[in-house]
Amino acid sequence: MSELLYFEQHAFDFRDALVALDVDGTIVADGEDNVSPAVLAQVRAMKAAGNEIQLCSNSRRPDYAMRLNRLASQLEITVCPVPFRKPSISAVAALDRRGRSLIVIGDKDLTDGLLARRVGARFIKVRRRLDPADRLSSRMANLFDTVFGPPAIFLWDAFWATR
């Protein structure tokens, strides 16, 4: 398996899709408030290809909605309301697919990857952005995903895909 690329390093090959874009670990490190110029350029390129992009995060931290709105404003996109935690299929129920393919881009198999599989979307896993100042809970979630994420995806593909 090749090494994972950061979000802005990808050469995305899709057009006219609906993209559910994860936030923490995907486009910024946990808790960061500003996107890099490279991330902004990547989002603009995806939009130029006719894609609709919405930030899709399920954090329940205080003032998180305000942070999501600030990031979305920087990226010139909107925020997907996520009333349920990923990988619940309700996490993307508010998205209007209008016959378009749904693509989930994220850094975690257990949330983003399983969500994509549950709703029949394509999952693009990116290299996780880390910061030494990440909260302990984020570091533990990352460790849990690193250990249990790949087996969960394997089991899903082996058993659910055949049903």
N, C-alpha and C positions, 0 to 999 in steps of 0.2 A: 504494500500500500504506500502511495506517495505521501509526502508530508503535506499537511493541511496548509492552505493559504489564508491569509487575512482577507477580510471582506473586500477591501479595495484592490487586492492583488488578483482577483478572479477576472476571467474573461467570460462573462455570462453570455450564454448562447440562446437566450429566449427573447421573444418579442410579444407584445400585446398580452401580457400576462398580468395577473394580480399577485403582488408579492407581499407576504406577511414577513416583515423584517424585525427580527429580535433586536433588543437594545443592548443590555448589559452583557459584556463579553463578546458581542458580535460587532457592533459599530463603535463602541466606547468601552473602556474598562468599567468595572462596577463603580457606580456613583459619579463618573465623570460627567461634566456638564457641557462640554464643547466637543463638536465633531472636528476631525482634522480636515484640512483642505482635500486630501486624497479621498476620504470617505465621501465628502460632498461631491467631488468630481465623479465618483463611481455612481452615486445616486442620480446625478444629472444625466449621465450616460444611459443608465437604465431607463429613465423617464424618456429620453430622446428616442429610445427603441420602442416607445409606445406602451411601456409598462406602467401600471398604477402601483404605487408603493405605499404601504401603510405600516407605521411602527406598531409592533405587536408585542407587548410585554405584560407579564402578569405579576409584577412586583406589587407588594402591598405596603411599601414603606410610606411613612408620612410625607405629604407634599410631593408624592411621586407623579401625580397627574400634572402638576405644574412643570416638573422636570421634563416629562415626556413632551409636553407642549412646547417647551423651549427648544428641545432637540428637533422636533418636527418642524418648527419654524426655521431653524438653521438649515434644514434639509429641503425646505419648501414642499413638504408632504403632510399628510394627516396622520392622526393617531387612531388605530383601531380600538374601539372599546372592548376590553377583555373582562367580561363579568365573571368568568370562571378561569381557574388556573389551568395552564397548559399541562398535560396534553388532552384536556377535555375538548371534545369536538365543539362545545359551545364557545370555546375561545375564539373561533373564527366564524361563528354563526352570523354575526352582524355584517360580515363582508359580502358585498354584492358581486358575485362572480360573473354574472351576465354571460355565461358560456365560456369564459376565459379559463385557461389553466391556472391553478393556484400553485404558487411556489413558496415554500417556507424556507427562509434563510436564518440559520442560527448556529449557536456554538455547542448546544447540548443535545445528546441523543435522547435522554429521558423526557425532555419537554418538547423541544422543537422537532426532533426526529420522529418521536412517536405521534405527535400531533399530525405531522404531515402524512404518516402512514394511515392514521385513523380516518382522515378526511379525503384520502386518495390524491394527495398533493405530492409534488416532487420536493424532496428535501435536499438542500445544499448546505452541507456542514462546513463552517469556516473555522479557522484557527482562533482559539479563545484569547481575547485580550485580557491580560492580567496586569495588576498593579500591586506593588508591595503593600500598599495601604488598603487593599481589599478587606472588607469585613470578614470576620471569622466565619460567619454563616455562609458567605459566598465561597470562601475557600473550601469549606466542608461540602457544599453542594457541588463544587467542581470536582472534588475528590470522589464523591459518591457517583457522579456521572462518568468519570473516567473509569472507575472500577466496574460499575453495573450497566452503563449505557450500551457498550458494544454487545454484551450478551443479550440484553433486552431486545435490541434491534435484530440480532440474529434469530432469537426465538420468535419474535413477531413475524419476521419474513419466512421462517420455516413452518410455522403453524397457522398463523392467521391468513397468510397469502394463499394458502391452499384451500381455504374455506369458501 
